[in-house]
Amino acid sequence: MKRMYLAAVLTLALLPAMPAPAVAQSYCATFDDGSQSCGQTLAECRQSISGAGGNCVLDQRSEIPLNLLQRLRQRRQQESRSAQPGSTWMPPPPGE
């Protein structure tokens, strides 16, 4: 029983240290005629340009957004900066 408990505790302790699952990077196929097709995996991009000519580049528009906790933390920091005494912020007059 103690061994099972110890194994469970060790497993839970090591979970945060495990890396997050990989997210497939998005690519854009840029063809020789100037057209572009984005939102593909690298394999799909290479297949798209084969025979047509072109190259595959990382899709800069598909950045991974910040998670919810990071966005909330940033919003709170911005609000606390603007609410500090001595700031130039003033609420609008009533009725506006």
C-alpha positions in Angstrom: 0.0 0.0 0.0 2.8 2.4 0.8 4.5 1.7 -2.5 1.3 2.5 -4.4 1.0 5.7 -2.5 4.6 6.7 -3.1 4.3 5.9 -6.8 1.2 8.1 -7.0 2.8 11.0 -5.2 5.9 10.8 -7.4 3.8 10.6 -10.6 1.8 13.7 -9.6 5.0 15.5 -8.6 6.6 14.9 -12.0 3.6 15.8 -14.1 4.3 19.6 -14.1 7.8 18.9 -15.2 6.7 17.0 -18.3 6.7 19.1 -21.5 3.5 20.2 -23.1 2.4 18.3 -26.2 3.8 19.6 -29.4 1.6 21.8 -31.6 1.9 21.4 -35.3 3.4 24.5 -36.8 1.5 26.1 -39.7 3.2 26.8 -43.0 2.4 28.8 -46.1 3.1 27.5 -49.6 4.4 30.4 -51.7 4.2 29.5 -55.4 6.4 30.8 -58.2 3.5 32.8 -59.7 3.2 34.8 -56.4 0.1 33.1 -55.0 0.1 31.8 -51.5 -1.8 29.1 -49.5 -1.5 29.1 -45.7 -2.5 27.0 -42.8 -0.9 23.7 -43.8 1.5 21.3 -42.2 5.0 21.1 -43.6 4.2 17.8 -45.4 1.0 19.3 -46.9 2.9 22.4 -48.0 5.7 20.4 -49.7 3.0 18.3 -51.5 1.3 21.5 -52.7 4.4 23.0 -54.2 5.7 19.8 -55.8 5.4 20.1 -59.5 4.1 23.7 -59.3 7.3 25.3 -58.0 7.7 27.5 -54.9 8.7 27.2 -51.3 7.3 26.7 -47.8 7.7 29.3 -45.1 6.4 29.5 -41.6 3.0 31.1 -41.3 3.6 34.3 -39.3 -0.1 34.9 -38.8 -0.6 31.6 -36.8 1.1 32.6 -33.6 -0.2 30.8 -30.6 -2.3 33.2 -28.5 -1.4 33.7 -24.8 -3.4 31.6 -22.5 -6.2 32.9 -20.3 -4.2 33.4 -17.1 -1.4 35.3 -18.9 -4.0 37.6 -20.5 -5.8 38.2 -17.2 -2.4 38.9 -15.5 -1.5 41.5 -18.1 -4.9 43.1 -17.9 -4.6 43.5 -14.2 -1.1 45.0 -14.4 -2.4 47.5 -16.9 -5.4 48.4 -14.8 -3.3 48.7 -11.7 -0.9 51.1 -13.5 -3.7 53.3 -14.6 -5.4 53.3 -11.2 -2.3 54.5 -9.3 -2.6 57.9 -7.5 -1.0 60.6 -9.5 -1.9 59.2 -12.9 -3.4 61.5 -15.5 -6.4 59.2 -16.0 -9.8 60.8 -15.2 -13.2 59.2 -15.6 -15.5 60.8 -18.2 -18.2 63.2 -16.9 -21.6 61.8 -16.2 -23.8 61.4 -19.2 -21.0 60.7 -21.7 
